[in-house]
Amino acid sequence: MAGGAVSDRLSADEKARMLAHAADASGDLAEYDAGPLWLVSARRQFASDEHGCLAYEGFIAFAGSGRKGPADLLRRARNGGDEPLRPEGHYALAFANSRTQRLLLLRGLSGGERLYYTVIDGMVLFASSIRPLLAHGRIKARLNRDDIREILLSGLILTGNGTLFGGVEEVAPGHRLLLGDTIGGQQ
């Protein structure tokens, strides 16, 4: 959001600490590092081209015959502009469009996969697990007492998109978050 390359704002040590806590850290990973976006994902759930990239975690049902997968989703997303993708499945998805300089974070309606984000010094960090975010050196793992009270009383966080950790938010199931120069509200 602050502009400039991620490599200027995120040190190699910070990247390594975050990657060590990624779900597929020992697997076959794909990396996209271009300008304001650094994204790492399981290779089988990743596609990129000269106009951006798309990655997801979880399961997406690809209807019809023929070979479909992340590359097909990337084409659909690119042709639809910033309109939300709505594939069937249980997923957390990120689509970066280099033409519009926007990032779309999308979570499946089922809520089967989680999608967390935080903002630090004009930089948005996101992951499908809180662990990589908390591994970043500038994120304080302080508990959010109000949300803890809600969980103790009802078993759920009933207000907002908070988490147990202050400053870390969650994209709600079936919602999208559009990021550019600013953070668009969840829709």
Disulfide bonds with the S-S distance in Angstrom:
none
